[in-house]
């Protein structure tokens, strides 16, 4: 749209094949460490029951089976709320929570980064203070508040608090600060009001930042399952249901638990793989003529 | 009304717009965060108890604070511990994640996959895996936290290495090194992503013109990449400090949590939380003032 574009940088110095191999090697080595828990869960989920109970546990699976996944779906289909309902709830909460948080946090971040208004400094220190505050302590007052607002056991309890969460605002503010004032001035001179400047200049030029916050928030919300706030079965999110399945019999359902955790990890990974490309691509093209 | 709005000077308008943009967020913030924070501040001065009629408390002045500072030996000790821990782990995390981010910025086959892999700890750490596999011996230590991750000393890798014929001592060293690296990768997923985003905001022309002038990669890193990354560096340092201080495995956090939920002493718990928060704030303030002058913004 109104993103300032420039031609892609010309041919870059080519690195030798050897260099590529070294870089790949280092990253792969470090990658093993990061991926290990996931791989471990993946392997565990394919283990038959006798291998699951083996001690010490092995890293390899002798006879891989799909039993764990089958039993997971069997347990799930026996529940009186269908599994799709849980997934639907999770998607609703994750998507709406992400949209609200990203939209309002970045809207608030823009003036904090680029405007002057009374109380700006005080506001920013409160935000940083809120970031540092131990969330567990506000937990009980927050619960009482939710109860008073009649939000307990509604989607609202899971979604609405994210409107005022400070992490996204903090990140967005730091990113927007780096945006050159020149583009903003130019858009104002061209007659765009602040709303237009924000939605058509600031946001498109900050896609990497927005995507970063989206990734955080989505991952965060996907795994967000405060049991105290939701008690009716039909409103519970996927994770709560999976925990119930796994927790009802931790030994016999260990395999099913691992299968559940693998399934649960897949959507955030997909989101990350899809969006990280956006984090990269846009900024390599954006710049100043 | 509209005509009068047109007469308002531009600077004034900007202020109004600014407040308008911040307003929805502020509303949410006050309602869901500020209010509970103030309530917990009130609790800090009370001896709150759970009674059949609900929460009841009477004003006790500074008793909770005094108790934490003078009577509870664990509070100061854990506080100092987490400070020392932070002093060495934050630089390590920053250097490591910068290193990984610079590597991941390179173009190579499978880059997207590798980026996803380096972000995996974030997905897992906040994920269900930790809770579900709690019963599992192998992942006993996997709940993360400052204490280091015991994943590799829990028998899994030991067995594999013994099978391969390594000596006991060598395995010990190996385990130690590995669990340290593991801990590091475990806690720097977010930082890597932030640095990556920061690296991509550096315009290409800086590199082009510097390479025309004959700068080598090494010089480019110190003279362009690093200075241009300083805003992101500040963000990352602040994030990492907060993250290490508020980690679930942190001693003080555990104390605060236990005081509230196993001992049901909400007042004491709130008092500790507020003191801890203020201590972090002071520390962050010092760091921020120290780093602020060294930040480079691209303005042209």
Contacts between the chains, C-beta under 8 A, distances in Angstrom:
chain1	res1	chain2	res2	distance
A	9	B	204	3.9
A	9	B	205	7.6
A	9	B	207	7.7
A	9	B	208	6.2
A	10	B	208	7.4
A	13	B	211	7.0
A	15	B	106	7.4
A	20	B	108	5.6
A	23	B	103	5.6
A	23	B	106	5.8
A	23	B	108	6.4
A	24	B	108	5.8
A	24	B	109	7.9
A	24	B	110	7.6
A	26	B	103	6.3
A	27	B	100	7.3
A	27	B	103	5.4
A	27	B	104	6.7
A	27	B	114	5.1
A	27	B	118	7.8
A	28	B	114	7.5
A	30	B	100	6.3
A	30	B	118	7.1
A	30	B	181	7.7
A	30	B	185	6.0
A	31	B	114	5.8
A	31	B	117	4.2
A	31	B	118	6.5
A	33	B	178	7.8
A	33	B	181	5.8
A	33	B	182	5.0
A	33	B	185	4.3
A	33	B	186	7.8
A	34	B	117	5.4
A	34	B	118	5.4
A	34	B	119	7.8
A	34	B	120	4.9
A	34	B	121	5.2
A	34	B	185	4.7
A	34	B	186	7.5
A	34	B	189	7.1
A	35	B	117	4.9
A	35	B	120	5.5
A	36	B	151	7.3
A	36	B	182	7.3
A	37	B	120	7.7
A	37	B	121	7.6
A	37	B	124	5.0
A	37	B	129	6.3
A	37	B	139	7.3
A	37	B	142	6.3
A	37	B	151	7.4
A	38	B	120	5.4
A	38	B	123	8.0
A	38	B	124	6.1
A	38	B	129	7.9
A	40	B	138	7.0
A	40	B	139	7.3
A	41	B	129	5.5
A	41	B	133	7.0
A	44	B	133	7.6
A	44	B	136	7.5
A	55	B	137	6.7
A	55	B	155	7.6
A	56	B	137	7.7
A	56	B	138	8.0
A	56	B	155	3.9
A	56	B	156	6.4
A	56	B	158	7.4
A	56	B	159	4.6
A	57	B	136	7.7
A	57	B	137	6.6
A	57	B	138	4.6
A	57	B	155	7.1
A	57	B	156	5.7
A	58	B	156	7.9
A	58	B	159	7.3
A	59	B	156	6.4
A	59	B	157	8.0
A	59	B	160	6.1
A	104	B	24	4.9
A	104	B	25	4.5
A	104	B	28	6.6
A	105	B	25	6.2
A	107	B	21	4.7
A	107	B	22	7.6
A	107	B	24	6.8
A	107	B	25	6.8
A	108	B	21	6.1
A	108	B	22	4.5
A	108	B	24	7.5
A	108	B	25	3.6
A	108	B	26	7.2
A	110	B	21	5.7
A	111	B	17	7.1
A	111	B	18	3.3
A	111	B	19	7.5
A	111	B	21	4.8
A	111	B	22	5.7
A	112	B	22	6.9
A	115	B	14	5.5
A	115	B	15	7.0
A	115	B	17	7.3
A	115	B	18	3.8
A	116	B	11	8.0
A	116	B	14	7.3
A	116	B	15	6.9
A	116	B	18	7.5
A	117	B	14	7.7
A	117	B	15	4.4
A	117	B	18	4.1
A	117	B	19	5.6
A	117	B	22	7.9
A	118	B	15	7.2
A	120	B	18	7.8
A	123	B	22	7.2
A	123	B	26	7.7
A	126	B	34	7.4
A	127	B	29	7.9
A	128	B	238	7.6
A	128	B	281	7.7
A	128	B	284	7.1
A	129	B	277	7.1
A	129	B	281	6.2
A	130	B	29	7.3
A	130	B	33	5.4
A	130	B	34	7.5
A	130	B	37	7.0
A	131	B	242	5.5
A	132	B	242	5.4
A	132	B	245	7.1
A	132	B	246	7.0
A	132	B	277	5.4
A	132	B	280	4.8
A	132	B	281	6.1
A	132	B	284	7.0
A	133	B	37	6.1
A	133	B	273	7.1
A	133	B	277	5.2
A	134	B	246	6.0
A	134	B	253	6.1
A	134	B	256	5.6
A	134	B	273	4.6
A	134	B	276	6.7
A	134	B	277	6.7
A	135	B	246	7.5
A	136	B	253	7.4
A	136	B	256	6.4
A	136	B	257	5.2
A	136	B	260	6.4
A	136	B	261	7.8
A	136	B	273	7.7
A	137	B	40	5.0
A	137	B	256	6.4
A	137	B	260	6.8
A	137	B	269	6.2
A	137	B	270	5.5
A	137	B	273	3.9
A	137	B	274	8.0
A	138	B	33	6.9
A	138	B	36	3.8
A	138	B	37	5.6
A	138	B	39	7.7
A	138	B	40	5.4
A	139	B	36	7.9
A	139	B	260	7.7
A	140	B	40	7.9
A	140	B	55	7.8
A	140	B	260	7.3
A	140	B	266	6.2
A	141	B	35	7.2
A	141	B	36	3.7
A	141	B	37	7.9
A	141	B	39	3.7
A	141	B	40	5.6
A	141	B	43	7.5
A	142	B	32	6.7
A	142	B	36	4.3
A	144	B	39	7.7
A	145	B	31	7.5
A	145	B	32	7.3
A	145	B	35	6.2
A	145	B	36	6.1
A	145	B	39	8.0
A	160	B	28	7.0
A	160	B	32	6.9
A	161	B	28	7.1
A	161	B	32	4.1
A	161	B	33	7.6
A	162	B	28	7.7
A	163	B	24	6.6
A	163	B	25	6.6
A	163	B	27	7.4
A	163	B	28	3.1
A	163	B	29	7.9
A	163	B	32	7.5
A	164	B	25	6.0
A	164	B	26	7.5
A	164	B	27	7.2
A	164	B	28	2.8
A	164	B	29	3.4
A	164	B	30	7.2
A	164	B	31	6.6
A	164	B	32	5.0
A	164	B	33	5.5
A	165	B	28	7.8
A	165	B	29	8.0
A	165	B	33	7.6
A	166	B	29	7.0
A	166	B	33	7.2
A	169	B	25	6.5
A	170	B	235	7.8
A	171	B	194	7.6
A	171	B	235	6.9
A	174	B	231	6.2
A	174	B	232	7.4
A	174	B	234	7.4
A	174	B	235	4.3
A	175	B	197	7.5
A	175	B	201	7.8
A	177	B	231	6.6
A	177	B	297	7.3
A	178	B	201	6.0
A	178	B	231	5.6
A	178	B	297	6.6
A	178	B	298	6.7
A	180	B	298	6.7
A	180	B	299	6.1
A	180	B	300	6.7
A	181	B	299	6.9
A	182	B	300	7.2
A	193	B	17	7.8
A	194	B	13	8.0
A	194	B	14	7.3
A	194	B	17	4.0
A	194	B	20	8.0
A	194	B	21	7.3
A	195	B	17	7.9
A	198	B	21	7.1
A	208	B	197	4.6
A	208	B	200	5.9
A	208	B	201	6.9
A	209	B	197	6.4
A	211	B	197	8.0
A	212	B	193	6.0
A	212	B	194	6.7
A	212	B	197	5.0
A	215	B	119	7.8
A	215	B	193	7.1
A	216	B	122	8.0
A	216	B	190	7.2
A	219	B	122	6.3
A	219	B	123	5.5
A	219	B	126	6.5
A	220	B	126	6.2
A	223	B	126	4.6
A	223	B	127	5.0
A	223	B	128	6.5
A	239	B	128	5.3
A	242	B	128	6.1
A	242	B	132	7.2
A	243	B	128	6.6
A	243	B	131	6.3
A	243	B	132	6.7
A	246	B	132	4.6
A	247	B	132	7.8
A	250	B	134	7.8
A	250	B	135	4.1
A	251	B	135	6.9
A	254	B	133	7.9
A	254	B	135	6.7
A	254	B	136	6.5
A	257	B	132	4.2
A	257	B	133	6.7
A	258	B	132	7.2
A	258	B	133	6.8
A	260	B	128	7.0
A	260	B	132	6.5
A	261	B	127	6.9
A	261	B	128	4.9
A	261	B	129	4.3
A	261	B	132	5.0
A	261	B	133	6.9
A	264	B	127	6.6
A	264	B	128	4.9
A	265	B	123	5.9
A	265	B	124	6.8
A	265	B	127	5.8
A	265	B	128	7.7
A	265	B	129	6.9
A	268	B	123	4.7
A	268	B	127	7.7
A	269	B	116	6.1
A	269	B	120	7.3
A	269	B	123	6.2
A	272	B	115	7.9
A	272	B	116	5.5
A	272	B	119	5.5
A	272	B	123	7.1
A	273	B	112	5.9
A	273	B	113	7.7
A	273	B	116	5.0
A	276	B	112	6.5
A	276	B	115	5.1
A	276	B	116	6.9
A	276	B	119	7.5
A	276	B	193	7.8
A	276	B	196	7.9
A	277	B	112	6.5
A	279	B	193	7.6
A	279	B	196	6.5
A	279	B	197	5.4
A	279	B	200	6.9
A	280	B	196	7.5
A	280	B	200	5.7
A	283	B	197	7.6
A	283	B	200	3.7
A	283	B	201	5.5
A	284	B	200	6.1
A	284	B	204	7.0
A	287	B	203	4.4
A	287	B	204	6.9
A	287	B	205	7.0
A	288	B	203	7.0
A	288	B	300	6.9
